[in-house]
Amino acid sequence: MAGNSMPPAMILCGGQGTRIRDINEVLPKPMVPIGAYPIVWHIMKTYAAFGVKRFILCLGYKREAFVEYFLHYHARATDITIKLGKNGNITYHDTSGEEDWEVTLADTGDNTMTGGRVAIAAKYLQENDTDFFLTYGDGVANVNITALLEYHYKHKPAITVTAVHPSGRFGEIKLNKGLVTGFHEKPQTEEGLINGGFMVINKTFLEKYLNTDPDLLLEQEPMRRAMKDGQMAAYLHKGFWQCMDTAREYQLLSNLWKKDKAPWTESW
């Protein structure tokens, strides 16, 4: 599964990320840089390493930061010559190493919740996109994207999440033979598995469990209903996974990148 046969990846980039505001008051969290590149770029590079070329970014808070970044992506990636005057033009030098991505910047509303964002951005899926990847714009991992997709195809649920082992603070999930049998938002326990993003969604999930209500949270009623219907599977990832919710986590990721020890880059 490579090249254009891979489904597109949708990335949730619309939240404000209040817990990391001490790091950056200006940029939305997915645009906070790890090294010279925003964390959303790192996530996209991971998917691209497995052949994903189409991306749909669900934007909201300060969407102009994403628009400005990707509109000027060529200029950032290489040397340029600008000819001024009436017949002016721009020459981009040596673009051979650039990413051949198609990036759709979808405005899904400043205050829309995750379920509503996915439903709104789904209009940019192509007719033959029976499945698509979905993840959060603030977490990196060395998930084998091909193996994740094959797992999803094998079990044929409406949604497959990637289950990871972090410290507490997140929504805990319980498994039985690959199917999710329990889903609890932000439990007090520091044990168990959580939904680490890196999901695969079948279009039936859109039709049955989602709508464009701006108050619809993907992680609550839609996932719980899918779970009760036996339509929510989990791919167990035992490797590296890290979100960037706090100043400490930002520093951790930045240091790994700076020391050339970033596990999420191993497939690049």
N, C-alpha and C positions, 0 to 999 in steps of 0.2 A: 504494500500500500504506500505509494509515493506519488509525488507530483500532484496533478489535478484530481487524482482519485481520492485524495484525502478531503474530508469534510472541512468547512470553514470553522474558524474559531471565533466565538463571540466573547468579549471581555467586558466585565462590569466595571466601568470607570467613572460612575456618576456621583459617588458619595463624597462627603466632605472630609472624612478621616480626622475627626476631632482629636483623637488620642495622640496624634503625631504633630499637632500644631506647634509644639515647642521646637520642632525641627524646621518647619517651613510654613510661614504664614501666607505665602503667596500662591504656591502651586497646589493643585489637587494631588492627593496622595499618589496615584499612579504615575504622575509626572515628576515625583521626587527622584533625583538621580542617584543611582548606585554607580560610582565611578563617573564617567562622562555621559552615561545614558540613563534615561528614566526607567524605573522598574518595569513599566509596561513593555518597554522595548526588550528587556531581558526575558519576559514571559513570551513575547512574540517570537524571539529567537529560538526558544526552546521548542515551541510548536513547529517553527519553520525547519528545524533540524530533522523533523520526521516527515517533511513534505507538505506541511500546511502552508498555503500561499495566500489564502483569503482571510481577512480579519474584519470583524464588525465590532467597533468600539461603542459601547453604550454610554453616552456622555450626558452630563448634567452640570454639576458644580464646576464653574470656570472652564466650560468647554472650549473657550477660545485658546487656552493654553495648548490643547491637543491640536486644534486646527492650525495654529501658528507653527507648531513643531513639525507636523507632517507636510504642510504646504512648503516649508523650507528645508525639507529633509535632504534633497540633493545638495543644496548649498552647504549644509553642515558636513556632508559626507566626503566632499572632495574639493580640490581647488577650483576656482571659477574665474572666468574672465568676463567682465561686463563692458560692453561697448555702449557708450552713451550717445545721445543725440537722436535725431529724427528716425534713423533706421537702426536704432540700437537693438542689441540682442545679448543673450547670455550663453556662454559656452561652459559646459561642465566637463572638467578634465578627469579622465580615468574613472569611469563609473562601473568598471568591470566587476568590482567586488561588492557592489551595492545589492541590497535585498530586492528581489523581484516580487514584492508583495502588492496585493490589492487591499487597500485599507479604506473601509467605509466608516466615516465619522457620523454616527447617528445621534441626533439630539433627542434624548428620551425624557427631558424635563429636569429642572433643578431639584425638585423634592420627591421625585418618583422612587418608589421602593423597587427592590430587585426583580420581583415577579413582573411588575408592570413594565420595567425597562426591557426585559427579555421579550415580552409580548409585543411591545412597540417596535423594537429593532428587528423582529422576525420578518418584517416586510422586505428586508434586504437579503433574505435567504433565497437561493435559486430554486426553481421548481423541482430539480432532481436532488436537492439536499434533504434526503430523508432523515439524516441525522446531522448534528453539529456539535462541536465542542463548546463548552461554556466554562469560564473560570473568573476568578476575581482579579482585579488589577493591582493587587498589593501582596501577592504571594508567589514565591519561586520554589521550584522543586526539580529533582531529577527523575520525574515520572517518565516511564517508557510510554510515550503517546501511542505508538503502534500497538503495544500489548494491551493498553487500556481500551483502545477501539476494538480490538479482536475480542476482548472479554465482553464488551457491550454487545457485539454482534452475536456472540455465542449464547448469551443469556436472554437477549431480546427484550429487555425491560423498556419502559418509557423513559427512564432516567437512570444513569449510572453515575454514582459519585465516587471520588477517590477517598478512601478512608486512611487517615494517618494518625500517628501517635505523637501528639504534642503535650505541653503542659495544659492546664485547665483553661477556662475562659470562653470556650466555644461550644457549639451545639454537638452534643454527644450522640453517636449512633450505635445501635446494637445489630449484630449480624447473626444470621442462621443460614448456612449453606449458600452464602453469597447474596441473599436477599436481606434487606433492611427490615428489622422487626421492631425497632424502637428508635425514636428521634426526639431529642430533648434539647431545647434551645438554652445554651449557656448554663450547664449544670454547675453545681458547686464542687463536685468531685474533680480531682486532678488525674484521674485514671481513665482508661478507655480510649475509644477511637472517635475522631471527629471528621466531619466533612471538610476536606482540605481543598475543595474546589476541583479543578481539572475534571469536570463532569462531561458526560456525553448525553445528549438529549435527542430523543426521537421526536419527530413532528407530532406524533400522537399526544405527547405530553403538552404541547402548546394548545392543541385543540381541546383536550379534556380538562386540564388543570390550571391553565393560565388565562388571563384576560388583561386588558390595558388599564385596569383600575390602578391609579397612581399609588394607592395605599396597599397594594398586594405584595406581600413579602414571599419570595420564592421559598424561603427556608421554613415557613410555617405551614399554612393550610395546603398549598399545592404539594409540597413534599410529603406531608402527613397523609394526604389522600392517596397519593401514589403508593406510599408504603402500605397502607391498609388494603389497597387493591393488588398487592403483590407485584407492583410495577416499578420498584425502586431497588436497584442492585448496587453493590459496592465493590470496587476494585481495591484490594488491600495493597498499599504502598508502604514498604518498610524502609525505604531509603530517605534521602534528605528532603525535608519540607520546612519552609519557614515563611511566615507572614511578616509584614512590616507594619505593625500597629503602634509601636512605641519607639521612643528615642533609643532605648537599648537595642531593640531589634534592628533598627536602621543602622546603628553603629556596627552590629554584628555582621550584617550583610555587606556593608561598605568595607570592613576590614578583610573579609574573605575575598572580595573582589580585588582589593588593593594588593593582597599577598598572593594573587593568582591561585587561590585555593577555593574557588567558588564551585561547589558541587553541581549546581544547576547548569553549568556550562559543559558538562562532560560529553554531551552528544552533539555539540555545535561543530 
